[in-house]
Amino acid sequence: MPDILQAPAKINLSLWILGRRANGYHDLESLFVPVPGLADTLAVTPGAPGSGCLVTPLLPDTPPEKNLVFRAWKAYALAAGSAPDIAVRLTKRIPTGAGLGGGSSDAAAMLRWLQKQAAGHALPETDLISLAAGIGADVPFFLQDGPAWARGIGAELTPVALDLSGLTLLLALPLVHVSTPWAFAAWDDHPRRVADAKHSAECLTTLTSTHKRRVSLSPVVIENDFEAVVFPAHPDLRVLKERLLKMGAASAAMSGSGAALAALFRESRLAFDAADVLRTNGLPVHIEALRKWGVAKR
């Protein structure tokens, strides 16, 4: 029987771009929140001796050696001195190019599994986190189990207690691929970088939420600086955000560099009604109730 690994998605409930470093990387501040109900699956079985790590099926436009699962296996093998020969069947449910961290989560799931297999020869936690950051800035987040503030290039993590109970998340998943390198480059070329709009509750939207019942009067502020450059290039995403607010979302914003949009609803009925409408129009969605997270004691 294969070992079945779950690799959940994440959303950014805020994302601010603070500046560009001399080495080309960007300083960020972002609130990462896991979405356990939307997950890729890795089925791991023993491989033939000397076969290394074989990941199937091949991802479109991605050479095998560039697959983040393989890169995680190879990086761990180099750091630890060895890693078991394995075959991995990867079932993708998290869309690529959506800002939901699917590839990073896949890599973290592999690192967790390898760490467990290593038992007494496992890497020290600090070495594992450093190894994860070398694979991708989001990978260290997926090594933990809860929300975190991410700073620096995204790998400086501070776990946080967060109570989102009572809110329903609707993830709208347009069939649009947004390249993260392109989004950062576009941000660098953006003259104003929406500094005057930053930290507004309804950033870059022409409509505020129409759901004004008493339960929704306290604001739920989520925002994303990438909207300044992604929405002009993909105007349908802006229209979709406005539509989510019009259908009763307390707040909505892109996740990561897009194209997924995360909408928070205070009334689950409105969220499910909105999901039905979007599905009828051919738009994939994911919906789940959010929860309260504490901070694990070490």
N, C-alpha and C positions, 0 to 999 in steps of 0.2 A: 504493500500500500504506500502511495506517495505521501510525503509530508505536505499538507496544504497550508500555505501562508497567505494571510490577508494583508493587503497593502491599501489602506484607506486614503481617500482624498483629503485635501485641506481647502479652506477658504481664507482669504484675507479680509477681516472686518475693518481694517484700515490699512492704507499703504501710502506712506509719504516718502518721496525721494528727496534726500537732504543735500546731495551734491555728488560730484564725480571726482574720483581719486586720480592721481597722476598715472596710476597703472591701468586706468580705464574702467575699473570697477566702480560701483556706485554705493554710497552709504544710504541705507534705508532705515525706516522705522515702521514696523508692521505688526499687527496682531494676527497671529496664526491660530486657527481653530480647526480641529480635526472634524471630518465628516465620515464617521464610521460606517454609515449605511451605503456609501458609494465606494466600492473597493475593487481593485484588481486582485486576481488570484494567481499565486505561483504554486504549481504542483511539482515537488522536487523528488526525483528518484535517483538511485545510484547510477552512475555512468560507467562506461567501460574503462578499464585501467588506462591511464594516460590520455583520456579524452578531454580533460579539463572541464569546462562548463559549456554545455550546448543548450542554447535557448531557442525554443520554437513556440509559435511560428515566427518567421522573420518579420520584423516591423517594416512597413513601407518606407523607402528612402533612408533606411538606417542599416549600415553595414553591421554584421554580427559583432565586430569588435567595438562598435560604438554603443551598443545596447547597454543601458545603465545597470542591468542585472549582471551582465558579463563583466562590466568594468568594476562593479562592487566585488565580485568573486575574485577577479585578478588582483585588485588592490589588497584585498584581505590576504590572499595567498602570499603575496610579496611581503606584506608586513608581518605575518605570522610564521612564514617559512614554508607553509603548505596549506592546502585546502582540499577537501574531498572531490573526486571526480563525480560530476552530477549532470543530469539532464533536467531542464526546467521547462515545463509547459506553462506559458504565460497567457492568461486570459485577461484581455484588456476590457475594462468597463468604464474607466476614467478616460474621457476624451483627451487626445493630445492637443497641445496648443490652446488649452482652455484656461490656463492659470490655476489649475487644481493640483499640481504637483504629482501627477501620476507616475512619471518616470523616477522621480526622486523617492517616492514611497516604495516603488518596486525595489530600488537599490537598497533602501533601509531594511526592507523585509529580508533581503538576502543577507545583509550584514548581521542582522539579529540571529538568523538561522545559523550562520557560520560561527558566530560567537558562542551559541549554545552547543554546537557540535564540538567546538574546541575544548570545552569543559575546563580542566585545570590548566590548559595552555591558552586560554582566552586572552585577548589583548586587554590591557588596562583601559578603563573607561575613557580617560583623557585621550589615549591613543586612538581609540575607536571613533571618538567624536572628530578628532583631527582628520582621520582617514575619511570619514563621511563628508566632511567639508571639502576635501580635495576632489570628491566625485561631483558634488554639486552643492550650491549654497543652501538649498532647502533640505538636503538629506539629513542633517543632524536633527531637524525638528521631528522627523518621523521615527527617530530612535526613542522618543519619549512618548508619553501617553496623556496628552492634555494640551490645553492652550498655552501659548507662550508669546511674549513680546520678543520680536526679532530685531536686532540692530546690526550695525556694520553692514556687511554685504548680505546679511540675513542669517549668518551662522552664530551670532552672539545671542543666546537664548536665555530668557528669564521666565520660568514657569509662572503662571498666574492662576489664581482662583477666579472663576468666571461663572456667573449665574445667568444662563440664557433660557432657563426653564420657563415655560409659558409661551415661548416663541416657536414658530414653525418656519423652517428653512425651505424655500423653493429655489432650486438651482435651475436656471434656464441655460440650456446647452446648445447654442447656435452652431450650425455646421460651418464654422469659420475658424481657421487656424491663424493665430497671431503669434509671430515669432518674437520671443523675448529679446534676442539681440537687436532686432529691428526696433522694438518698442523703446529700448534704452537709447539707441542711436537717434530716434525721432525726438525723444525727450531732450537730448543734448542739443538738438538743433532748434528746439522750440524757444522762441525769443522771450516770452513772458513767463513760461513755466507755471502759469496760473497761481502765482504767489498771492495775488489779491483774493483769490477764491478759496485758498487752502483753509481747511478746518471748518467749512460751512456744511451744515447738515445735509443740504440737497445739492451738493457741488455738481455743476455742469448739467443740471436738469432744468427744463423750462416749466415743469409741472411739480408741484408739491403733492404729497399724499392727499387723496380725496377722502381717506377714511378718518373722519373726525369724531368718531364716537369717543366717549369719555375714556375708555380703556386705552386709547391710542394717543392721548394728548401728550404724554411724556415722550420726548424724542428718542429714537434709536439712531445714533449717528454712526454711519459707516461711509467711508469715502476712499477714493483711489486716485492718486495723482496721474496714473497712466491714462485715465479717461481723456485727459487733455489732448493726447496725441492719437489714441486709438479711435475715439469717436469720429474725428474728422475723416479718418481713413476708412472707417466702417460705420457710416451713419445709421445703418439699421440697428446697431447695438444701442445707440442713444435712444432711438425710438422705442426699442424693447424695454429699456430701463424706465422710460417715462410711462410705458404701458403698464409695467408692474406696479408702479406707484398709483396709477389711476385705478388699478384693480384692487387696491386696498393694502398694499405693502406699507409697513411703517417706515421702511427704508430699503434702499437697494443700491448696489454698487458692483462694478466688475471685481472679479477675483484675480489677483496677480496681474499679469499683463494681458489678461483676457484670453478667450472671448466669453467665458462663462460669466453670468450675472447672478449674484446672490441676493435674494430678496427675503426680508424678515417680516413675517406676518404675526400680529398679535392674536388673530382669530384663525384657528386652523381651517374653519369652513371656507373662509375667503381664499386661503392658500390652495385648498383642494379645488375650489371653483376655478381659480386662475390656472392651475395645472391642467384641468380638463380643457379649458379654452385653448391653451398653448398647444397641447397635444393634438387637438382637433385641427389646428393649423399646421401640423407637421413638425412642431418644434419639440425635440427631446427635453424632458425635464426630470429632475430628481427632487423628491420631497421627503422630509423627515422632521420629527420633533427634536428640538434641541434640549439641552439638559444643563445641569449644574456640575461644574468641575471644581474639585479642590486641588490643593497642591500637595503632592506626595511628600511625606517626611523621609529624609535620607538617614 
